[in-house]
Amino acid sequence: MLGRDAHSTLMVLRKLVLSNFSVHRARAALTISAIALSVSLVVAVTTGYASSIAAAQKFLGFYMGTADLSITRSKGDPHGTFPQSIVNDLRADPQVKLALIRYGSGSLLLNDQGKKIPGRPVDLIGLRRPEDTAVEALQMEGGKWFSVSKGQYAVIDQILAKRLKLDIGGKITLAGPGKSLTLEVTGIVHKPAILAADQQTVYMPLETMQDFFDRNGRINRIMLTLTPGSDADAFKQRWLPRVEKVDPLLAIKSAGDMRKQMDGNLAGMNFLSYLGGTISMLAATFIVFSALSMGVVERQRTLAMLRAIGAFKSQLAKLVVIEGMILSALGVGIGVPLGYLWVKALATWKKDIFSAGVVISWGGVVYGVLGSLLTALAASLLPAYTASRADPLEAMVPLAKPQGSRLPWVAMAVGLVCASFDTLIAFLPLSRDVKFYGHFILGLPGLMLGFFLISPLFVWYFETVFSGLIARMLGLQPALLRQQLSSGIWRAAGTCSALMVGLAILVVMQVQGHSMLQGWRLPNKFPDIFIVSFEGLSPEQEKRLEHTPGIKPGELMPVAVTAAVLSGENIDIKGANLIPTAAMFFGIDPDKSLKMIELEFRDDNGNTATAAEQKRMNAQASVELKQGRHLIITDEYRRLLGKKRGDKLTIATPLHGNVEYTIAGVVWSPGIEVIVSMFDMDRQFDQRTAASVFGSLEDAKRDFGISDVTLFAANLDYGVDKNKLVADMERESKEPEPQPTTEPAGSSPPGPSSLLSGAKKWFGVGATTSTTSPATMQTADRTTAFKGLKQFLGMSGMQAGDVRQIKFQIQNGFERLLLLLSSIAFASMAVAALGVTNTIMANIRSRRWQFGILRSIGVTRSQLLRLVLGEAILLGLVGCALGLSAGMLMSVNANRLNESIIGYVVPIKPPWAIIGIGTLIVMVTAVLASLWPAASVARAEPLSLLQAGRASA
Amino acid sequence: MSPLVVDKVVKHYRQGDRDVAALNGVSLDVAAGAFMAIMGASGSGKSTLLHLMAGLTKCDSGSVRVNGADLGGMNDKQLTLFRRRSIGLVFQSFNLIPTLTAEENVALPLMLDGVSAQETKAKVDELLESLGLTKRRSHRPDAMSGGEQQRVAIGRALVTNPAVLLADEPTGNLDSMNSKSVCELLRDLSSMRNMTIVMVTHEPTVAAFAQEVAVLKDGTLVERFATQETGDHQGLAMRYQECLR
């Protein structure tokens, strides 16, 4: 219980603090602003994220209806279909209130000329109307839902309508395997922009869709609503053996399971939303420290007097801590509603993204509030200690003792120790768990604290070395700029550390990101293109695809993709849910694929094998893969698993339970999982996957139940004569092929002739040119060949991607993502700007007398302005040096930790241009933040400076 | 028993790489209700002696007793509490908290001690009235004259009813008019409230207000005399000069 004495003491300390704020209004305001800005960022980012997720969940809720359970073939082949007849049994169960069936797939769209419309394929959802009423919960922007389960009608989302400039009654044409289907738009439904921007949806009658894909009587989702009071888990347990009899890959998931899976998939984003705010809070911590340090330095005499008249050391320490806590509480008080208002304003502006309204992230609010109070407490510790050491004798001397500019060697030595924690954790032979948690709990905080404690050395060094140079550059006497920062070394250190945070984060993000990108190199021999068919191809269709003009004869390779869950291997960090125990399994034809892909084989230590060894390993792996139940794994996976060639891996297969696979080889990862992720092939797996493994196509079929192969890798035949290519295509298009399903009256589906004319246009070949002669032969180059093939395949409902283009797109996308993530660093720099203004203002305040004298003896306003700017340049330089040093050290440590924790080894490749821009931003921030105080002091009259200086002496 | 007894105190301190003997076995006792001025040239040790009496620093040997309590045997916490409750300090540069009003500055030691608001107000009101500061109670230091500021500082020193009031050059920052006013106030406090006061000064005109003068030279007490013996301040000045020869 707080005693009377303690309470009174708190009251007097609070009074002292508040009265101090009333005198230093600008300083208090800037510090509170920095805290408020950082807290508002935490609240805004987490609330914005929570609101977006709520919008997505609201939509998915509408889309899924209020289904209690969902049945899909998600154990190994989420795209696969199963007989819809099972729904009749389900409907007969008295606990089933409603059973809806859906068929989901994808399709490319064609324009009036039968040409593929550029852009991503759309999601197709087949509904059985009018019994499927769940979709009626979706908000209609116009028109109405079709009311048949067969018919050429569609409801599309608003983004697709806008993209295709379609209205009610408009037509869309889907490209299918060798056919097309035109649908009439009966309604436009609203889908949250955050979902629709990436993936647009077309809803169509179920049976029409089944006809179109030759999947009559087959579906890929059943949604069940149970009668009130039914136990969903018990129902699931009761029905699972029955549905597995129909298809062993079928799984029953509850709404909770799906929510859990979604949360798990979004955990990374959630973590990032908190990380962004944390970085800003870190910058704010240094600013609070800086502000409190200023207060302690300026009030040395007052503190000494308080000690002399009987204040305990602890009371002075509490005075500073209370000051920090009040600043923080005020910042929080402003920051929380400010963060909410930011999201609210954004939600008003972008209603599409926040269609579920603003959903406050209470976790984010609590994190922001507690984080801010705790960091303010941490920031006040050193100033509080300094205050408690105030010598009461100081109060007895008539003139204040000038502040010493001695370097705090002890603090710097402690800083050096703290800064080395992360490096020690990264490089010492510790367990992965210790490294992971040690890095986040001890390493990173230690590194930031360490650099902050070392920062006085940076301040001293840069001031000693560069102050003269900067003074000369600004046309000032070097003596004027000497010791301006080191005279208040801790406040300068605090501000420079705040500047450091943003740059360090930018450096580590960019260095890590770019190093990973640079480390991703495709093998010398790798398929030119990947082709995705939304539905699996029949052997005949596959054969036709192999003979598609432009594809090198014999160089089409089917690839079965699924997720392989390792059994008995614990490669995740305990409690982190970071590394999934599933890998992406690529089922390949060993003979063909090991010829088409030149994998770089590694020895048991991860070293590249010699050329002769490569050849031997390749041949041996091919033989072993053909034997079945053998795998080629990537080198990073080898590190994670701690296995080598010949070791066994137990894989939990959906069809045969736990099966032992033998490692047939270890290779440098070609990044094939990244490439196929561009086709969203990993989107519907039950499990998240880490790394990739290669097995045989037969294993994929036998153990994982992959019946339809939807991914194909191929090499281009781009040395062919363009005219011959078109002629081949013309012949190919005249081959008998399944006719399109019934077309609505008045529409003309793009037939073979229109497909051909589209292709001819792409190849730049005249429609009548069908003969070749050596004199007129035009060879199709790689780009032309790919364009033509892509268009040709697109018209057949298949999506093709050039591997090199995909890699380029992934790299570009990743670089854009890195820049987006770098906004965390820029936000931190904005917070730091307030600290720079604060420090410059404090420096000016403590030297008003000196400035008054300088002005009295003839120093011009301009010189005074330049003097203050010089100080800001020095602060900026120190901030940059700290940021670059801390950032590079963090990058080296992170690189090593990557190797230990996720097994990924890449050489460090700093992107100097972006780092240079970041450095420039810090310098500009420092200078801009000092302009206002610099201009203020330059405008002041000499007499007012002298009077103000005397009053505060 | 004398409220303030200094017995054979020795104090050395370091100045750069030099060892300075500030006090060489000074002994002094101040009777209850006495008003003593300590005089001496710059560097004679008078301020150091005051600091020892105030418990702001400790002597190397000897002892300082205030109301019978040996300050040398106290730890920092005990010493702080003792200063708060038993010692009143008046500084040359007033040392008021610029952000607090006169009333709040006076009340500060009581607030630090957790005295109730009601009790504090009663004491502060009384003091402000006796110091002639009632109308200035809500003013901050920057709105007051030097004399007023020093009276507020004296009020702050008196508010805990200390055993001794120690003043270090209390008129050093004041003009002659305000200086006289402050000296009269100290004299009245001694004579009318029986307050024991020790004041360090180098000005005979100020020392003349005290009852007794102790002269220090090179860290040694060389003379102690009653101001009555010297007549006016000129006589005191002459006696003081003689002591320093």
HADDOCK unambig.tbl for C-alpha pairs under 7 A between the chains (distance, minus, plus):
assign (segid A and resid 4 and name CA) (segid B and resid 114 and name CA) 6.72 0.50 0.50
assign (segid A and resid 5 and name CA) (segid B and resid 113 and name CA) 6.73 0.50 0.50
assign (segid A and resid 5 and name CA) (segid B and resid 114 and name CA) 4.28 0.50 0.50
assign (segid A and resid 8 and name CA) (segid B and resid 111 and name CA) 6.41 0.50 0.50
assign (segid A and resid 8 and name CA) (segid B and resid 114 and name CA) 4.66 0.50 0.50
assign (segid A and resid 9 and name CA) (segid B and resid 111 and name CA) 6.53 0.50 0.50
assign (segid A and resid 9 and name CA) (segid B and resid 112 and name CA) 5.44 0.50 0.50
assign (segid A and resid 9 and name CA) (segid B and resid 114 and name CA) 5.81 0.50 0.50
assign (segid A and resid 12 and name CA) (segid B and resid 111 and name CA) 5.88 0.50 0.50
assign (segid A and resid 12 and name CA) (segid B and resid 112 and name CA) 6.69 0.50 0.50
assign (segid A and resid 19 and name CA) (segid B and resid 99 and name CA) 5.21 0.50 0.50
assign (segid A and resid 19 and name CA) (segid B and resid 100 and name CA) 6.52 0.50 0.50
assign (segid A and resid 20 and name CA) (segid B and resid 99 and name CA) 5.88 0.50 0.50
assign (segid A and resid 23 and name CA) (segid B and resid 99 and name CA) 6.56 0.50 0.50
assign (segid A and resid 302 and name CA) (segid B and resid 95 and name CA) 6.64 0.50 0.50
assign (segid A and resid 302 and name CA) (segid B and resid 97 and name CA) 6.37 0.50 0.50
assign (segid A and resid 305 and name CA) (segid B and resid 95 and name CA) 6.48 0.50 0.50
assign (segid A and resid 308 and name CA) (segid B and resid 56 and name CA) 6.77 0.50 0.50
assign (segid A and resid 309 and name CA) (segid B and resid 83 and name CA) 6.04 0.50 0.50
assign (segid A and resid 309 and name CA) (segid B and resid 84 and name CA) 5.30 0.50 0.50
assign (segid A and resid 309 and name CA) (segid B and resid 89 and name CA) 6.74 0.50 0.50
assign (segid A and resid 309 and name CA) (segid B and resid 109 and name CA) 6.72 0.50 0.50
assign (segid A and resid 310 and name CA) (segid B and resid 80 and name CA) 4.84 0.50 0.50
assign (segid A and resid 310 and name CA) (segid B and resid 81 and name CA) 5.77 0.50 0.50
assign (segid A and resid 310 and name CA) (segid B and resid 83 and name CA) 5.20 0.50 0.50
assign (segid A and resid 310 and name CA) (segid B and resid 84 and name CA) 3.85 0.50 0.50
assign (segid A and resid 310 and name CA) (segid B and resid 109 and name CA) 6.93 0.50 0.50
assign (segid A and resid 311 and name CA) (segid B and resid 80 and name CA) 6.60 0.50 0.50
assign (segid A and resid 311 and name CA) (segid B and resid 112 and name CA) 6.51 0.50 0.50
assign (segid A and resid 312 and name CA) (segid B and resid 77 and name CA) 6.73 0.50 0.50
assign (segid A and resid 312 and name CA) (segid B and resid 80 and name CA) 6.18 0.50 0.50
assign (segid A and resid 392 and name CA) (segid B and resid 56 and name CA) 6.29 0.50 0.50
assign (segid A and resid 393 and name CA) (segid B and resid 56 and name CA) 6.30 0.50 0.50
assign (segid A and resid 396 and name CA) (segid B and resid 91 and name CA) 6.07 0.50 0.50
assign (segid A and resid 398 and name CA) (segid B and resid 92 and name CA) 6.33 0.50 0.50
assign (segid A and resid 398 and name CA) (segid B and resid 93 and name CA) 5.70 0.50 0.50
